Structure formats: C-alpha cells, structure tokens
Amino acid sequence: MKVLYFLGMLAILIPTNLRAEKAQKQVAPSLQGKKVLFVWGGWDGHEPKQSIEIFVTWMRSEGAEVTVSETLDSYLDEKLMGSLDLIVQIWTMGKISNEQEAGLLKAISGGAGLAGWHGGLGDSFRDNVAYQFMVGGQWVAHPGGVIDYRVNIIDHKDPVTKGLSDFNLHSEQYYMHVDPNVKVLATTTFNGANAEWINGCVVPIAWKKYYGKGRVFYSSCGHVMADFKVAEVLEMQKRGIRWASESKYQPKESWIQAVYK
C-alpha cells in the first residue's frame, strides 16, 4: 500500500512541478515579440551610435521588433508611441521640445517602459524637470572625471541584480540628485579625493521606478561602450531593459525606499 501511495503521489507531483516550471518561464522577463524604439543622439562623447551594435543587435537576437531612430521627432508619432512596449534612449544633453517631451511622457505614463544608462538617460535634457521627474534622477557632477571606483550591489533579491557581485569600474563616477521614490539596486561611495566635502557620501548607481503605469530602469554605468565589457555592467543593463519592457504585462510592483543603504 505504501508503494502504491508513493507512486500515486509521484504521479501527481511530476506534472504539478512541470506546470510550475512552465508558469515561471512564462512570467520571466522576455523581449520576444516586444516592440521597442531605440532613440540615439546628443553628445557624441557617450558613443550613442556605437551603442546600436551592442544593444540593438542584442535586443533583436532576443526576438524584439526594434525601430532605430536618430531624431526626437519619433516622440511626436502618436501611432508609433502608442504601439510600443519599451523605449531605450541614449541622448546626452541637447534640447527637447515641449511637444516631443509630452509625447514621451504620455507613452511612459500610459504603460510603455523606459530604460537607459549614464548621460543618455540621466543627463539628457537639463532644462526639463518633468523629464527628470520621470527618470528619477539627474547627473550633477563626476568629480575627478574618469577614475577607479567600486559599485556595491545592495539588493540581492531583485531579479535585476540577483547573483551579481560588487565590482570595480574605471569610468565616470556619477554624483546624482535622486528621487527618493525609487528602488535602489546598486550604489557607489565617494572618497572625497576630488571633492572633500562629499567624502563618504553614498549615491545610487542603478534603480527601478514607475512613472504612471510605465516601468523605468536606469544605471549610471556606461560612459563609453568599453564599460559594457565589464560583465556585471552589461548583465545589469540587459536585465533592467527586460524588466522595463514588462510594464503592460506584469502587475505593478510597490515600494517607497527613501534611505539608500
């Protein structure tokens, strides 16, 4: 009888486990079939055109339908913007018109995701506070320019950073003004060597947030494309892009995290 009971239970558990694994795969972030707008331009020093080879090639290999644009007028195309699952922008500095900004804000608040890195998202349009409110932070300084610094992963449970270790980077260490209503995933600590009054200050490097219904992911790593040769930098950015693409398909997460530690 015990043998029969065991076999019966085994017969029940096997398909249950298989269904659970299948369900887990179905909800895992994926770019398959997602409609993505990749907008590049602005200051050439951040290598926006070179980023196409890395990120557009990768997103297409994941099954995304990617439209590449080198004009902010894409944000005026209501039909295009209404069809998108994700916008990836690398556009440092420059100007955006009120109409272009409104098109972008409407798309993200309506449920499209937004992802980017470094100045391409966190230092795009210095005159536009509504845009900065959407992103969740704004670059204000990188003391010392390109230096050696350490990135600390502080959220080891979030899927974007789970399994990643702290790492060193030779790049610009971004000092940013940051929205307290973001979920901080990684930070960096300033040593004061180039600005003694910020010695010991901890500043977020990567975060997740919402703007309306839209998911927003940002990482300040990625001054130049060589930074993405650091495995953790590239993996974190890829995971963040996948996460942001799920705004329309996954339940809204909830957090208020006003302390970065």
Phi, psi and omega in degrees: 000319180297320179296316180297319179297316179299313181296323179295316178296322179296320179296327179284317186290323184300306179295328177298315179296321179295320178295321179296318179295319180295318179297320179297319178295324182293326183267351178296139180304133181216146176264000182302119178077358181286144177264120188236137171251121179252111184251124182230151179160204181076207185297128184291339184299338178267009172056053180297319181293321180295335181292339180300317183299323181283305193269321177292318177301316180295313182298321177294325178294337178274355178101010180281150173264103190253126171259124180259130182226141174245029176221139176287350176296344175301331180289350178270347183279095186298321180296314179297310185296326180287344182266352191276147169264334188204142170239127173248122184238132168230097185212092184277134179057212181080187182233146174233135181286163178301322182289319178296315179299317181298321178295320179291313181299320180296318181295316182289314180297334179278350175131352174287148177274163178223133179216150177182187186211158172047221182287346181293340176232326186266004174209047186276302188229094190293341181270356191249095184288331177295321176297315180295325176300322179291315183291321179101003179184164180216130175297138175232339181192156167223079185306127179089352181072229180277115184221175173270131177208171184244142175251130180250122174283121183250347177243103184265004179255333181295137182302334181291328184240358181302130178086352179273145179256162172304151182212161177260149181219140174252096188192194175277126177269105187284125169264120189232151167269126193234138174297129179291343182266053174232158175264107184280130182254328182210150181225172171221151181246129181274139184263355176083002183297329183248355175200091192299336183284350177253013180303125180088356180291134178256124184236134177300142176250327180221139179208164171242150175199176174241149168231104189065236179268352187269139175276140179233129174237136179221141171226135180276356173288155174110038178303315173227166186295337177298335179299331182281000171286342172285118190304319183292325179296313181292316182295317179298320180293318179298315180296321179295321177297314178299316181300314182297331183288352187263009184311317187276355190238345182239152179301151180288130175280161184226131176196152162224115184231094189266001181238128182258097179207000000 
